[in-house]
Amino acid sequence: MTKRPETYTRTLPAKTEFALTTHDLSVFYGDKEAVHGVDLQFERYKIISLIGASGSGKSTYLRSLNRMNDTIASSKVTGQIMYRGVDINTSAVDVYTVREHIGMVFQRPNPFSKSIRDNITFALQRRGFKDRQQLDEIVETTLKQASLWNQVKDDLNKSALALSGGQQQRLCIARALALQPDILLMDEPASALDPISTANIENTMQELKQQYTIIIVTHNMQQAARISDYTAFFNMGSMIEFDETRRIFTRPKCQLTENYVSGHFG
Ligand SMILES: Nc1ncnc2c1ncn2[C@@H]1O[C@H](COP(=O)(O)OP(=O)(O)OP(=O)(O)O)[C@@H](O)[C@H]1O
């Protein structure tokens, strides 16, 4: 495993029992409460799915976990997000440090209009990291982790935009991994992809969970059932039920969850 380059490491306290926990987390857009008082604990090295109908607040909750909602002027996040014993939902904690530790992959692949190699090294170089050999190692390691190395190793200087959609998404995963986060947030990462690319992304996620905690928003019930260890069901801004995925899909405690997973919602 490539060591995190010292030049951009900013220390947070040591790892805690859970990768991340939220306490009474609410998110507002103006006066409207989109997420209501969510308490969740995310176990380390697991995949956790967030499911629920459109507009139930899954993406809003996910984006708040690495302070992406800071970029929306009307948005306000209250409550605690505990990471390594620190509440990162305060202005005292540097948002860029948070995003180094808690990376994000978006719904649509969004590679930079740069070479494959530069997509991965860009953020590191911006942080003053110059060692060419170590950068090369990080490029190789992260592309291998994202199951893309064998397909692109001879084309690292080619434009990332020439890759297929599925390959671009795996490049975006590699790019997120270059900063060596603890946690990866994924917002419907396979919804724009064909079934084969989706299967590749799911296989990649299974490999990654040996080293990372992955929190994923998905509309695809089969996908949640296939890949995740735990599932949280959201409805109208509230987190209704959280449990092992097999229980959510076979013996949920709440009728609302039962209705949703069995397709009788509404
Ligand atoms: N930038 C925003 N400004 C104002 N309201 C927003 C914004 N983003 C989301 N909302 C509102 O917050 C609520 C929750 O939306 P969110 O996108 O989090 O739900 P979701 O469960 O992820 O839905 P989907 O599955 O369709 O992506 C919705 O009512 C939505 O309209």
The ligand as an ORCA input file, in Angstrom:
! r2SCAN-3c Opt
* xyz 0 1
  N     -29.931     22.041     -3.785
  C     -31.162     21.918     -3.305
  N     -31.906     23.019     -3.033
  C     -33.158     22.909     -2.530
  N     -33.763     21.740     -2.263
  C     -33.078     20.608     -2.529
  C     -31.743     20.639     -3.062
  N     -31.318     19.366     -3.212
  C     -32.336     18.571     -2.790
  N     -33.378     19.315     -2.388
  C     -34.651     18.810     -1.853
  O     -34.382     17.997     -0.714
  C     -35.222     16.856     -0.697
  C     -34.359     15.595     -0.654
  O     -33.674     15.505     -1.913
  P     -32.530     14.427     -2.154
  O     -31.950     14.689     -3.505
  O     -31.622     14.405     -1.005
  O     -33.382     13.088     -2.148
  P     -32.993     11.661     -2.691
  O     -33.656     10.691     -1.774
  O     -31.529     11.545     -2.836
  O     -33.705     11.669     -4.101
  P     -33.229     11.009     -5.487
  O     -33.242      9.548     -5.238
  O     -34.276     11.445     -6.461
  O     -31.865     11.545     -5.802
  C     -36.109     16.949     -1.935
  O     -37.342     17.518     -1.554
  C     -35.363     17.884     -2.840
  O     -36.215     18.605     -3.667
*
